[in-house]
Amino acid sequence: MTTIRFDFAAYAELLQVFLHGRLVTLSQENGGGEVGENF
């Protein structure tokens, strides 16, 4: 059970990082440059 929870947490974190990257890309495409890469 703990491994499933850990995998789910890691997947959720990875998904958040992916969505954050997408938002940064869309922001740069729209001309907004105040958002920097945070990794």
C-alpha positions, 0 to 999 in steps of 0.5 A: 500500500505504501508503494502505491501511495508513494508512486501516486505522490511521485506521479502527482508531483511529476504532473505538477512539474509538467503542468508548470512547465506548460504554463511557463511555455504558454506564458512565454509564447503569449509574451509574458516573461516575468515567469522564470523556470523553477526546478 
